[in-house]
Amino acid sequence: MAANYPRHLLPRLTEALSDTPVVLLNGPRQAGKTTLAKQLAGTHRRYLTLDDANLLLSAREDPTGLVRNLDCAVIDEVQRAPGLLLAIKQVVDADRRPGRFLLTGSANVMTLPLVADSLAGRMETLTLLPLAATEIASTSGRWLDRMFADDHLAIDSSAARDDVGDKLVQRVLAGGFPEALRRELPRRRSAWLRAYLDALIQRDIREIASIEKIEHLPRLLKALALMSGDLCNVAQLAGHVGLDHKTAGKYVAVFEQMFLLNRVEPWAINRLSRVVKSPKVQMLDSGLLAHLVGLNEDVVRRDRRQFGPALECFVYAELLKLASWAASEFAIYYYRDKDQVEVDFVVEDARGSVLGVEVKSAATISRSDFTGLLKLGKLAGDKFVGGVVLYDGTDTVPMGAKLWAMPLCSLWLV
């Protein structure tokens, strides 16, 4: 896994630079943003990184002076000097040529009021997450587009056999960070992830937020990893790690801003009165989740049930990545009602059409696996595109009107 992989977001990024003055490429550190930005720097865009101490000092002390001398540039890690954004606005307002600035950020700078106010209408934002399985496999990455186009072509069962069982476990536990994947041994990947988190907490988080009890952050992040896929009860979480409710909520928001996790909102339409309103927590990289909770291949062999949360995290991240470059706009929710009928993920397009996705770590399927999808189909009515149970098998099996069991590896093999 040591190769450099083409990124499926590249065409979207190139397209944005062709008609928009400022493009922000954000996402977690070490996801591959710098590599992608350097590809686009070329000879006509100057490349600057705010990881350079001298340049960072200049950007913080005299942002206007730095930016006004730039005709066309890539500025890496812009969240380290947010004052640059107002200076960029002034320069862009004087010259609205497309593609003048490509910015990268390892924290979601769009959550800062300064950014929202200063660059509204002047900037497009794209998010690059760690490598998708389809990028590693060098396939098209059009699973979502095809599902919404009613194109449910079965994959080659012989090809799927290479991605089930232990191979699937290995893929999920490895995650998608390019640098981690360069390390063949799981213990070396874990060592990299440990150093990654240490650097994130000791430097990056300190720079974007006022954290009074930074020693609580590792414990809080581990607790969040342990509840990945469950409802987010911040009050309960706060008690477990020795923080008050308000502080814990603030720190969870910081982890979101650093692209470590998301809070997934419940799917609802107006006539749904019995839906659960609380968001779910989902980590954004299954390898990072596995590292935080101590999950490895030996643990999975002894107790397959412990694999479920990591697999659900993996599928959630894959869906987010597929959506980031899809032809249509997609949002991802979950469904659960007060009777505990649930669907792991509900993917909704801009027209309100919905696809239900259930995740199962077993190699067999049963009718009961489709209970939530059947409920979702009735609620969505004509807007229901279909329901899929993704399982650890090799065959695509129709299970009724608009219902299928599909191999998990279909996410990256079609």
C-alpha positions as CSV (number, residue, x, y, z in Angstrom):
1,M,0.0,0.0,0.0
2,A,3.0,2.3,-0.5
3,A,2.0,3.8,-3.8
4,N,0.8,7.4,-4.5
5,Y,-2.9,7.1,-5.5
6,P,-4.8,9.4,-7.8
7,R,-7.5,11.3,-5.9
8,H,-11.0,11.3,-7.2
9,L,-11.6,14.9,-5.9
10,L,-9.0,16.3,-8.4
11,P,-11.5,17.0,-11.2
12,R,-13.9,18.8,-8.8
13,L,-11.0,20.8,-7.5
14,T,-9.7,21.7,-11.0
15,E,-13.3,22.7,-12.0
16,A,-13.7,25.0,-9.0
17,L,-10.3,26.7,-9.8
18,S,-11.5,27.4,-13.3
19,D,-14.4,29.7,-12.2
20,T,-13.9,30.7,-8.6
21,P,-11.3,33.2,-7.2
22,V,-10.6,31.3,-4.0
23,V,-10.9,27.6,-3.4
24,L,-10.4,26.0,0.0
25,L,-9.4,22.4,0.3
26,N,-9.9,21.3,3.8
27,G,-9.7,18.0,5.7
28,P,-7.7,16.3,8.4
29,R,-4.0,16.6,8.6
30,Q,-2.1,13.9,6.6
31,A,-5.1,13.2,4.4
32,G,-3.1,14.2,1.2
33,K,-4.1,17.9,0.8
34,T,-0.6,19.1,0.4
35,T,0.3,16.5,-2.2
36,L,-2.8,17.4,-4.2
37,A,-2.2,21.2,-3.8
38,K,1.4,20.8,-5.0
39,Q,0.1,19.0,-8.1
40,L,-2.0,22.1,-8.9
41,A,0.6,24.7,-8.0
42,G,2.6,24.1,-11.2
43,T,4.7,26.9,-12.6
44,H,2.1,29.7,-12.4
45,R,1.1,29.3,-8.7
46,R,3.6,30.1,-6.0
47,Y,3.5,27.5,-3.2
48,L,3.6,28.8,0.4
49,T,3.1,26.7,3.6
50,L,2.3,28.2,7.0
51,D,4.2,25.3,8.6
52,D,7.2,27.4,7.8
53,A,7.9,29.4,10.9
54,N,9.2,32.5,9.2
55,L,6.3,32.6,6.7
56,L,3.8,32.0,9.5
57,L,5.2,35.0,11.4
58,S,4.9,37.2,8.4
59,A,1.3,36.0,7.8
60,R,0.3,36.8,11.3
61,E,2.2,40.1,11.6
62,D,1.5,41.6,8.2
63,P,-1.1,39.5,6.3
64,T,-1.8,42.3,3.8
65,G,1.8,42.8,3.0
66,L,2.2,39.1,2.3
67,V,-0.9,38.7,0.1
68,R,-0.7,41.8,-2.0
69,N,2.6,40.6,-3.6
70,L,0.9,37.3,-4.7
71,D,-0.6,37.1,-8.1
72,C,-1.6,33.4,-7.9
73,A,-0.7,31.1,-5.0
74,V,-1.3,28.0,-3.0
75,I,-1.3,28.7,0.7
76,D,-1.0,25.5,2.8
77,E,-2.4,25.3,6.4
78,V,-4.2,28.6,6.2
79,Q,-6.0,28.0,9.6
80,R,-2.7,28.8,11.3
81,A,-3.1,32.5,10.3
82,P,-6.9,33.3,9.9
83,G,-6.1,37.0,9.4
84,L,-4.9,36.1,6.0
85,L,-8.4,35.5,4.9
86,L,-9.5,39.2,5.2
87,A,-6.3,40.2,3.3
88,I,-7.2,37.7,0.5
89,K,-10.7,39.2,0.4
90,Q,-9.3,42.6,-0.3
91,V,-7.0,41.4,-3.0
92,V,-9.7,39.3,-4.7
93,D,-12.2,42.1,-4.6
94,A,-9.7,44.2,-6.6
95,D,-9.1,41.3,-9.1
96,R,-11.7,38.6,-9.4
97,R,-9.8,36.3,-11.8
98,P,-10.7,32.6,-11.1
99,G,-8.2,30.4,-9.5
100,R,-6.1,33.0,-7.8
101,F,-5.8,31.3,-4.5
102,L,-5.9,27.7,-3.5
103,L,-6.0,27.4,0.2
104,T,-5.7,24.2,2.4
105,G,-6.7,23.9,6.0
106,S,-6.4,21.1,8.5
107,A,-9.2,22.6,10.6
108,N,-12.6,23.6,9.3
109,V,-12.0,27.3,9.0
110,M,-15.5,27.7,7.7
111,T,-16.7,27.5,11.3
112,L,-14.8,30.8,12.0
113,P,-17.1,33.9,11.7
114,L,-14.3,35.8,10.1
115,V,-14.2,33.4,7.1
116,A,-17.9,33.1,6.7
117,D,-18.2,36.9,6.6
118,S,-15.2,37.8,4.6
119,L,-15.2,35.3,1.7
120,A,-18.9,34.7,1.2
121,G,-19.5,34.5,-2.6
122,R,-15.8,34.5,-3.4
123,M,-14.8,31.0,-2.2
124,E,-15.7,27.4,-2.8
125,T,-14.9,24.8,-0.2
126,L,-14.1,21.1,-0.9
127,T,-13.2,18.5,1.7
128,L,-10.5,15.8,1.2
129,L,-10.7,12.9,3.6
130,P,-8.1,10.1,3.9
131,L,-7.9,7.6,1.0
132,A,-11.1,5.9,-0.1
133,A,-11.1,2.2,-0.8
134,T,-12.0,3.0,-4.4
135,E,-8.9,5.2,-4.8
136,I,-6.7,2.4,-3.5
137,A,-8.4,0.0,-5.9
138,S,-8.2,2.5,-8.8
139,T,-11.9,2.1,-9.6
140,S,-14.4,4.7,-10.7
141,G,-15.9,5.6,-7.3
142,R,-19.4,6.0,-8.7
143,W,-21.3,3.7,-6.3
144,L,-23.6,6.4,-5.0
145,D,-24.3,7.9,-8.5
146,R,-25.2,4.4,-9.8
147,M,-27.4,3.5,-6.9
148,F,-29.5,6.7,-7.4
149,A,-29.6,6.1,-11.1
150,D,-31.1,2.6,-10.5
151,D,-28.0,0.9,-11.9
152,H,-27.4,-1.9,-9.4
153,L,-25.1,-4.0,-11.5
154,A,-23.7,-7.1,-9.7
155,I,-20.0,-7.2,-9.1
156,D,-17.9,-10.1,-10.2
157,S,-18.1,-12.7,-7.4
158,S,-14.6,-13.9,-8.1
159,A,-13.2,-10.4,-7.6
160,A,-15.2,-10.0,-4.4
161,R,-13.6,-13.1,-2.9
162,D,-10.4,-11.1,-2.4
163,D,-12.2,-8.6,-0.2
164,V,-14.1,-10.7,2.3
165,G,-13.3,-12.2,5.7
166,D,-9.8,-11.5,7.0
167,K,-9.1,-9.2,4.0
168,L,-12.0,-7.0,4.8
169,V,-11.0,-6.8,8.5
170,Q,-7.5,-5.8,7.5
171,R,-8.8,-3.1,5.1
172,V,-11.0,-1.6,7.8
173,L,-8.4,-1.7,10.6
174,A,-5.8,0.0,8.3
175,G,-8.0,3.0,7.7
176,G,-7.1,5.5,5.0
177,F,-4.3,7.8,6.1
178,P,-1.6,7.5,3.4
179,E,1.3,7.6,5.8
180,A,-0.2,4.9,8.0
181,L,-0.9,2.7,4.9
182,R,2.8,3.0,4.0
183,R,3.6,0.9,7.1
184,E,3.0,-2.7,6.5
185,L,2.9,-3.9,10.1
186,P,-0.2,-3.0,12.2
187,R,2.0,-2.1,15.2
188,R,3.9,0.4,13.0
189,R,0.6,2.0,11.8
190,S,-0.5,2.2,15.4
191,A,2.8,4.0,16.3
192,W,2.2,6.5,13.5
193,L,-1.4,7.1,14.6
194,R,-0.2,7.6,18.2
195,A,2.3,10.3,17.1
196,Y,-0.3,11.8,14.8
197,L,-2.8,12.3,17.7
198,D,-0.1,13.6,20.0
199,A,0.9,16.3,17.5
200,L,-2.7,17.2,16.8
201,I,-3.5,17.7,20.4
202,Q,-0.3,19.4,21.5
203,R,-0.1,21.8,18.6
204,D,-3.0,22.0,16.2
205,I,-5.8,22.1,18.6
206,R,-4.0,24.6,20.8
207,E,-3.8,26.9,17.8
208,I,-7.5,26.9,16.9
209,A,-9.2,26.8,20.4
210,S,-8.7,27.9,23.9
211,I,-8.3,24.6,25.8
212,E,-8.0,24.9,29.5
213,K,-7.8,21.2,30.4
214,I,-5.9,19.7,27.4
215,E,-4.9,16.7,29.5
216,H,-8.6,15.6,29.2
217,L,-8.6,15.5,25.4
218,P,-7.1,12.0,24.9
219,R,-9.6,10.5,27.4
220,L,-12.5,12.3,25.8
221,L,-11.4,11.3,22.3
222,K,-11.1,7.6,23.3
223,A,-14.6,7.8,25.0
224,L,-16.0,9.2,21.7
225,A,-14.3,6.4,19.7
226,L,-15.9,3.9,22.1
227,M,-19.4,5.4,21.4
228,S,-18.9,5.7,17.6
229,G,-22.1,4.7,16.0
230,D,-24.2,5.5,19.1
231,L,-26.3,8.4,20.1
232,C,-24.2,11.4,21.3
233,N,-25.0,12.0,25.0
234,V,-22.6,14.8,25.9
235,A,-23.8,15.0,29.5
236,Q,-23.1,11.3,30.1
237,L,-19.8,11.6,28.2
238,A,-18.7,14.6,30.4
239,G,-19.2,12.6,33.6
240,H,-17.1,9.7,32.4
241,V,-14.1,12.0,31.7
242,G,-14.4,14.5,34.5
243,L,-15.6,17.5,32.6
244,D,-18.7,19.6,32.9
245,H,-21.3,19.4,30.2
246,K,-20.5,22.8,28.6
247,T,-16.8,22.1,28.4
248,A,-17.3,18.6,27.0
249,G,-19.6,20.0,24.3
250,K,-17.0,22.6,23.4
251,Y,-14.3,20.0,23.1
252,V,-16.4,17.6,21.0
253,A,-17.0,20.6,18.6
254,V,-13.2,21.1,18.4
255,F,-12.7,17.4,17.4
256,E,-15.3,18.0,14.7
257,Q,-13.5,21.1,13.5
258,M,-10.3,19.0,13.2
259,F,-12.1,16.4,11.1
260,L,-11.7,13.6,13.6
261,L,-15.4,12.9,13.9
262,N,-18.9,14.0,12.8
263,R,-22.2,14.2,14.6
264,V,-24.7,12.6,12.2
265,E,-28.2,14.0,12.4
266,P,-31.4,11.9,12.2
267,W,-33.3,11.8,8.9
268,A,-36.8,13.1,9.2
269,I,-39.7,14.3,7.0
270,N,-42.6,16.3,8.4
271,R,-44.9,13.4,9.0
272,L,-42.3,11.6,11.2
273,S,-43.3,12.2,14.8
274,R,-41.6,9.3,16.4
275,V,-38.1,9.7,15.2
276,V,-35.2,10.0,17.7
277,K,-33.8,13.6,17.6
278,S,-30.3,13.1,19.0
279,P,-27.3,12.9,16.7
280,K,-25.0,10.0,16.4
281,V,-21.2,10.1,16.8
282,Q,-19.2,8.8,13.9
283,M,-15.4,8.8,13.7
284,L,-14.1,9.7,10.3
285,D,-11.3,7.1,9.9
286,S,-11.7,3.4,10.9
287,G,-8.0,3.0,11.4
288,L,-7.9,5.8,13.9
289,L,-11.0,4.4,15.7
290,A,-9.3,0.9,15.9
291,H,-6.2,2.5,17.3
292,L,-8.1,4.4,20.0
293,V,-10.2,1.5,21.2
294,G,-7.4,-1.2,20.9
295,L,-9.0,-3.2,18.1
296,N,-6.8,-5.5,16.1
297,E,-7.2,-8.7,14.1
298,D,-6.7,-11.0,17.1
299,V,-9.5,-9.2,19.0
300,V,-11.8,-9.5,15.9
301,R,-11.0,-13.2,15.6
302,R,-12.0,-13.8,19.2
303,D,-15.1,-11.7,19.1
304,R,-16.5,-10.6,15.7
305,R,-19.1,-8.4,17.4
306,Q,-16.4,-5.9,18.3
307,F,-15.7,-5.4,14.6
308,G,-19.2,-3.9,14.0
309,P,-18.5,-0.3,15.1
310,A,-15.3,0.0,13.1
311,L,-17.0,-1.4,10.0
312,E,-19.9,1.0,10.4
313,C,-17.3,3.9,10.8
314,F,-15.5,2.6,7.6
315,V,-18.8,2.6,5.6
316,Y,-19.8,6.0,6.8
317,A,-16.4,7.5,5.8
318,E,-16.6,5.7,2.4
319,L,-20.1,7.2,1.8
320,L,-18.8,10.7,2.7
321,K,-15.9,10.3,0.3
322,L,-18.1,9.0,-2.5
323,A,-20.4,11.9,-2.0
324,S,-17.6,14.4,-2.1
325,W,-16.9,13.9,-5.8
326,A,-20.3,12.5,-6.9
327,A,-22.2,14.1,-9.8
328,S,-25.1,14.9,-7.5
329,E,-25.2,16.5,-4.0
330,F,-25.7,14.1,-1.2
331,A,-26.3,14.4,2.6
332,I,-25.9,11.4,5.0
333,Y,-28.2,10.9,8.0
334,Y,-29.4,7.9,10.1
335,Y,-32.9,6.8,11.0
336,R,-34.1,5.5,14.3
337,D,-37.6,5.7,15.8
338,K,-38.8,5.3,19.4
339,D,-39.5,1.6,18.7
340,Q,-35.8,1.2,18.0
341,V,-36.4,0.5,14.4
342,E,-33.3,1.9,12.6
343,V,-31.3,2.3,9.5
344,D,-27.6,2.9,9.8
345,F,-27.4,5.5,7.0
346,V,-29.9,7.4,5.0
347,V,-28.4,9.1,1.9
348,E,-30.5,11.9,0.6
349,D,-30.0,13.8,-2.7
350,A,-31.0,17.4,-3.4
351,R,-34.4,16.4,-4.6
352,G,-35.2,14.5,-1.4
353,S,-34.8,11.0,-2.8
354,V,-33.4,8.6,-0.3
355,L,-31.3,5.5,-0.2
356,G,-31.1,3.4,3.0
357,V,-27.9,1.6,3.8
358,E,-27.5,-1.1,6.5
359,V,-24.1,-2.4,7.5
360,K,-23.6,-6.1,8.5
361,S,-20.3,-7.7,9.4
362,A,-21.6,-11.3,8.9
363,A,-21.3,-13.3,5.7
364,T,-25.0,-14.3,5.8
365,I,-28.2,-12.3,5.5
366,S,-31.8,-12.8,6.7
367,R,-35.2,-11.1,6.2
368,S,-34.9,-9.4,9.6
369,D,-31.9,-7.4,8.3
370,F,-34.3,-5.5,6.1
371,T,-36.8,-4.5,8.9
372,G,-35.5,-0.9,9.1
373,L,-35.2,-0.5,5.3
374,L,-38.8,-1.6,4.9
375,K,-39.9,1.0,7.4
376,L,-37.8,3.7,5.7
377,G,-39.3,2.7,2.3
378,K,-42.9,3.2,3.6
379,L,-42.1,6.5,5.2
380,A,-40.2,7.9,2.1
381,G,-42.9,6.6,-0.3
382,D,-42.1,7.7,-3.9
383,K,-38.8,9.3,-2.7
384,F,-37.4,5.8,-1.8
385,V,-34.7,4.9,-4.3
386,G,-34.0,1.6,-2.5
387,G,-32.5,-0.1,0.5
388,V,-29.2,-2.0,0.7
389,V,-27.8,-4.3,3.3
390,L,-24.0,-4.3,2.8
391,Y,-22.6,-7.6,4.1
392,D,-19.4,-9.6,4.1
393,G,-20.2,-11.8,1.1
394,T,-19.6,-12.0,-2.6
395,D,-23.1,-12.0,-4.3
396,T,-25.7,-9.3,-5.0
397,V,-29.1,-10.7,-4.1
398,P,-32.5,-9.0,-4.7
399,M,-34.6,-9.2,-1.6
400,G,-37.8,-7.6,-2.7
401,A,-39.0,-4.4,-4.4
402,K,-36.1,-1.9,-4.3
403,L,-34.2,-4.1,-1.7
404,W,-30.8,-5.7,-2.2
405,A,-28.1,-7.5,-0.3
406,M,-24.8,-6.3,-1.7
407,P,-21.2,-7.2,-0.9
408,L,-19.4,-4.5,1.2
409,C,-16.7,-4.5,-1.4
410,S,-19.2,-3.2,-4.0
411,L,-18.4,0.2,-2.5
412,W,-15.1,0.1,-4.2
413,L,-15.4,-2.6,-7.0
414,V,-18.1,-1.0,-9.1
